[in-house]
C-alpha cells in the first residue's frame, strides 16, 4: 500500500509554510519576565506563612485569620 502526495488545490497554489506565523501565541521575553515577577511576588507570602517560614522565624498563621491551605490557594491560583 503506497501513499500518494496530497493534491494541491489551485486556490492554495504558491502558499507554502511561510504563510503561517510559527510564533503565533508565543510569549515575548518581556511578557515572560512580567509573569515571572508576578509569580515571585505571590510566592513569597506563601513561603513566609508556611511551615518553612515558621522555621525561619516568620509567623506561622497567615493574616486575616485564613488557614494556611486557603492562603496558599488564594495566592497560587493567579499564578496557574
N, CA, C and O atoms as a DFTB+ gen file, in Angstrom:
320 C
 N C O
     1  1       0.847      -1.169       0.000
     2  2       0.000       0.000       0.000
     3  2       0.891       1.230       0.000
     4  3       1.663       1.454       0.932
     5  1       0.779       1.992      -1.015
     6  2       1.590       3.202      -1.109
     7  2       0.764       4.430      -0.761
     8  3      -0.467       4.417      -0.792
     9  1       1.463       5.453      -0.440
    10  2       0.809       6.722      -0.137
    11  2       1.013       7.670      -1.302
    12  3       2.072       7.676      -1.930
    13  1       0.025       8.449      -1.581
    14  2       0.145       9.418      -2.664
    15  2       0.285      10.806      -2.069
    16  3      -0.156      11.064      -0.950
    17  1       0.891      11.675      -2.813
    18  2       1.058      13.052      -2.369
    19  2      -0.293      13.750      -2.350
    20  3      -1.144      13.483      -3.199
    21  1      -0.495      14.648      -1.381
    22  2      -1.777      15.346      -1.341
    23  2      -1.952      16.242      -2.557
    24  3      -0.988      16.784      -3.097
    25  1      -3.178      16.381      -2.966
    26  2      -3.494      17.211      -4.130
    27  2      -3.309      18.684      -3.767
    28  3      -3.734      19.123      -2.699
    29  1      -2.680      19.437      -4.651
    30  2      -2.506      20.875      -4.442
    31  2      -3.690      21.572      -5.078
    32  3      -3.933      21.479      -6.281
    33  1      -4.411      22.271      -4.231
    34  2      -5.590      22.969      -4.721
    35  2      -5.168      24.263      -5.394
    36  3      -4.222      24.909      -4.943
    37  1      -5.851      24.655      -6.467
    38  2      -5.480      25.873      -7.194
    39  2      -5.556      27.132      -6.331
    40  3      -4.770      28.059      -6.526
    41  1      -6.484      27.178      -5.387
    42  2      -6.598      28.379      -4.556
    43  2      -5.492      28.459      -3.503
    44  3      -5.332      29.490      -2.850
    45  1      -4.724      27.366      -3.334
    46  2      -3.606      27.363      -2.396
    47  2      -2.257      27.302      -3.112
    48  3      -1.222      27.127      -2.469
    49  1      -2.263      27.440      -4.394
    50  2      -1.013      27.350      -5.145
    51  2      -0.080      28.488      -4.738
    52  3      -0.490      29.646      -4.660
    53  1       1.150      28.149      -4.486
    54  2       2.147      29.153      -4.123
    55  2       2.127      29.529      -2.650
    56  3       2.938      30.345      -2.213
    57  1       1.230      28.958      -1.891
    58  2       1.181      29.241      -0.455
    59  2       1.899      28.099       0.251
    60  3       1.393      26.982       0.348
    61  1       3.059      28.406       0.725
    62  2       3.841      27.402       1.436
    63  2       3.709      27.565       2.938
    64  3       2.785      28.208       3.435
    65  1       4.635      26.981       3.632
    66  2       4.627      27.051       5.092
    67  2       4.916      28.462       5.588
    68  3       4.617      28.787       6.737
    69  1       5.483      29.287       4.749
    70  2       5.810      30.652       5.163
    71  2       4.566      31.491       5.381
    72  3       4.655      32.566       5.975
    73  1       3.431      31.046       4.930
    74  2       2.198      31.810       5.116
    75  2       1.693      31.710       6.548
    76  3       0.857      32.509       6.970
    77  1       2.193      30.739       7.293
    78  2       1.763      30.557       8.675
    79  2       2.736      31.262       9.601
    80  3       3.945      31.249       9.372
    81  1       2.205      31.876      10.648
    82  2       3.051      32.523      11.641
    83  2       3.431      31.469      12.682
    84  3       2.597      31.072      13.496
    85  1       4.674      31.020      12.658
    86  2       5.110      29.950      13.553
    87  2       5.146      30.392      15.007
    88  3       5.110      29.546      15.901
    89  1       5.216      31.672      15.267
    90  2       5.332      32.152      16.634
    91  2       4.023      32.730      17.169
    92  3       4.019      33.414      18.192
    93  1       2.945      32.465      16.501
    94  2       1.651      32.967      16.962
    95  2       1.316      32.311      18.299
    96  3       1.394      31.089      18.435
    97  1       0.950      33.112      19.267
    98  2       0.594      32.595      20.574
    99  2       1.753      32.428      21.526
   100  3       1.545      32.137      22.704
   101  1       2.964      32.603      21.045
   102  2       4.120      32.503      21.922
   103  2       4.308      33.829      22.644
   104  3       4.000      34.894      22.109
   105  1       4.814      33.747      23.857
   106  2       5.001      34.945      24.658
   107  2       6.343      35.600      24.356
   108  3       7.328      34.930      24.044
   109  1       6.355      36.902      24.454
   110  2       7.598      37.634      24.252
   111  2       8.418      37.561      25.537
   112  3       7.869      37.251      26.594
   113  1       9.716      37.841      25.468
   114  2      10.549      37.830      26.686
   115  2      10.045      38.815      27.743
   116  3      10.125      38.523      28.937
   117  1       9.528      39.971      27.328
   118  2       9.004      40.934      28.297
   119  2       7.773      40.372      29.004
   120  3       7.593      40.576      30.204
   121  1       6.934      39.667      28.260
   122  2       5.755      39.056      28.850
   123  2       6.149      37.970      29.847
   124  3       5.549      37.849      30.915
   125  1       7.156      37.186      29.493
   126  2       7.623      36.132      30.395
   127  2       8.237      36.727      31.660
   128  3       8.045      36.183      32.748
   129  1       8.970      37.831      31.540
   130  2       9.548      38.490      32.709
   131  2       8.446      39.009      33.617
   132  3       8.531      38.866      34.836
   133  1       7.420      39.605      33.043
   134  2       6.303      40.112      33.834
   135  2       5.602      38.965      34.568
   136  3       5.260      39.098      35.743
   137  1       5.392      37.860      33.892
   138  2       4.759      36.702      34.535
   139  2       5.623      36.152      35.660
   140  3       5.107      35.754      36.705
   141  1       6.941      36.128      35.450
   142  2       7.853      35.638      36.483
   143  2       7.803      36.531      37.714
   144  3       7.748      36.028      38.836
   145  1       7.820      37.854      37.522
   146  2       7.818      38.775      38.651
   147  2       6.504      38.705      39.435
   148  3       6.510      38.783      40.663
   149  1       5.397      38.561      38.738
   150  2       4.112      38.402      39.431
   151  2       4.086      37.097      40.212
   152  3       3.625      37.064      41.352
   153  1       4.575      36.032      39.611
   154  2       4.623      34.745      40.298
   155  2       5.520      34.814      41.526
   156  3       5.187      34.265      42.577
   157  1       6.651      35.486      41.393
   158  2       7.566      35.630      42.521
   159  2       6.913      36.428      43.646
   160  3       7.023      36.060      44.815
   161  1       6.234      37.519      43.294
   162  2       5.584      38.356      44.303
   163  2       4.482      37.591      45.039
   164  3       4.257      37.835      46.225
   165  1       3.795      36.674      44.360
   166  2       2.741      35.898      45.014
   167  2       3.291      34.669      45.736
   168  3       2.620      34.125      46.612
   169  1       4.491      34.225      45.389
   170  2       5.088      33.060      46.029
   171  2       5.714      33.416      47.374
   172  3       5.671      32.612      48.304
   173  1       6.289      34.599      47.488
   174  2       6.980      34.985      48.723
   175  2       6.044      34.926      49.936
   176  3       6.430      34.341      50.948
   177  1       4.833      35.500      49.889
   178  2       3.951      35.381      51.057
   179  2       3.540      33.939      51.369
   180  3       3.349      33.591      52.534
   181  1       3.405      33.103      50.340
   182  2       3.051      31.705      50.575
   183  2       4.161      31.026      51.370
   184  3       3.884      30.277      52.306
   185  1       5.411      31.283      51.003
   186  2       6.546      30.670      51.701
   187  2       6.683      31.245      53.104
   188  3       6.955      30.499      54.045
   189  1       6.500      32.557      53.269
   190  2       6.656      33.185      54.583
   191  2       5.665      32.597      55.587
   192  3       6.044      32.324      56.726
   193  1       4.419      32.398      55.197
   194  2       3.399      31.898      56.118
   195  2       3.244      30.383      56.064
   196  3       2.226      29.857      56.512
   197  1       4.223      29.679      55.532
   198  2       4.207      28.221      55.508
   199  2       5.032      27.703      56.686
   200  3       5.657      28.500      57.386
   201  1       5.051      26.408      56.920
   202  2       5.907      25.864      57.982
   203  2       7.393      26.187      57.770
   204  3       8.146      26.320      58.735
   205  1       7.803      26.308      56.524
   206  2       9.199      26.697      56.248
   207  2       9.448      28.104      56.769
   208  3      10.473      28.364      57.399
   209  1       8.513      29.014      56.509
   210  2       8.641      30.375      57.023
   211  2       8.635      30.408      58.544
   212  3       9.361      31.198      59.147
   213  1       7.820      29.554      59.174
   214  2       7.791      29.459      60.632
   215  2       9.134      29.015      61.182
   216  3       9.570      29.502      62.225
   217  1       9.794      28.093      60.490
   218  2      11.116      27.634      60.929
   219  2      12.163      28.732      60.778
   220  3      13.184      28.716      61.466
   221  1      11.916      29.686      59.882
   222  2      12.852      30.791      59.678
   223  2      12.542      31.990      60.570
   224  3      13.236      33.004      60.501
   225  1      11.507      31.886      61.409
   226  2      11.172      32.950      62.339
   227  2      10.013      33.827      61.922
   228  3       9.715      34.807      62.605
   229  1       9.360      33.515      60.845
   230  2       8.185      34.276      60.414
   231  2       6.948      33.728      61.115
   232  3       6.982      32.613      61.635
   233  1       5.851      34.497      61.138
   234  2       4.624      33.993      61.787
   235  2       4.099      32.735      61.094
   236  3       4.208      32.579      59.877
   237  1       3.532      31.851      61.900
   238  2       3.010      30.589      61.353
   239  2       1.653      30.751      60.690
   240  3       1.329      30.013      59.760
   241  1       0.861      31.695      61.147
   242  2      -0.501      31.846      60.631
   243  2      -0.579      32.997      59.635
   244  3      -0.008      34.062      59.870
   245  1      -1.279      32.789      58.531
   246  2      -1.475      33.863      57.552
   247  2      -2.336      34.979      58.140
   248  3      -3.044      34.761      59.124
   249  1      -2.282      36.147      57.558
   250  2      -3.104      37.254      58.052
   251  2      -4.594      37.023      57.789
   252  3      -4.980      36.120      57.046
   253  1      -5.400      37.846      58.406
   254  2      -6.861      37.855      58.234
   255  2      -7.526      36.596      58.770
   256  3      -8.694      36.353      58.469
   257  1      -6.822      35.787      59.555
   258  2      -7.406      34.583      60.133
   259  2      -7.633      33.459      59.139
   260  3      -8.379      32.524      59.428
   261  1      -7.011      33.530      57.984
   262  2      -7.170      32.487      56.962
   263  2      -6.339      31.267      57.330
   264  3      -5.309      31.383      57.995
   265  1      -6.791      30.105      56.898
   266  2      -5.997      28.894      57.100
   267  2      -4.827      28.899      56.117
   268  3      -4.855      29.599      55.105
   269  1      -3.812      28.116      56.427
   270  2      -2.635      28.039      55.555
   271  2      -3.029      27.512      54.174
   272  3      -2.524      27.993      53.160
   273  1      -3.926      26.529      54.133
   274  2      -4.365      25.967      52.854
   275  2      -5.108      26.983      51.998
   276  3      -4.866      27.087      50.796
   277  1      -6.021      27.737      52.627
   278  2      -6.773      28.739      51.879
   279  2      -5.852      29.873      51.425
   280  3      -5.980      30.365      50.304
   281  1      -4.935      30.285      52.281
   282  2      -3.962      31.332      51.938
   283  2      -3.140      30.913      50.713
   284  3      -2.980      31.691      49.772
   285  1      -2.629      29.700      50.731
   286  2      -1.861      29.199      49.594
   287  2      -2.689      29.101      48.338
   288  3      -2.213      29.419      47.248
   289  1      -3.936      28.661      48.481
   290  2      -4.820      28.548      47.328
   291  2      -5.094      29.917      46.714
   292  3      -5.037      30.073      45.494
   293  1      -5.390      30.904      47.549
   294  2      -5.715      32.245      47.036
   295  2      -4.534      32.901      46.322
   296  3      -4.715      33.604      45.328
   297  1      -3.344      32.671      46.827
   298  2      -2.178      33.303      46.195
   299  2      -1.609      32.485      45.033
   300  3      -0.964      33.040      44.144
   301  1      -1.843      31.189      45.037
   302  2      -1.293      30.351      43.962
   303  2      -2.217      30.285      42.755
   304  3      -1.754      30.017      41.646
   305  1      -3.505      30.520      42.940
   306  2      -4.455      30.414      41.839
   307  2      -4.145      31.377      40.691
   308  3      -4.207      30.943      39.540
   309  1      -3.813      32.664      40.923
   310  2      -3.490      33.532      39.787
   311  2      -2.225      33.108      39.036
   312  3      -2.073      33.411      37.853
   313  1      -1.333      32.420      39.711
   314  2      -0.080      32.003      39.068
   315  2      -0.342      30.896      38.063
   316  3       0.296      30.850      37.011
   317  1      -1.260      30.016      38.369
   318  2      -1.575      28.903      37.483
   319  2      -2.342      29.437      36.311
   320  3      -2.721      28.675      35.421
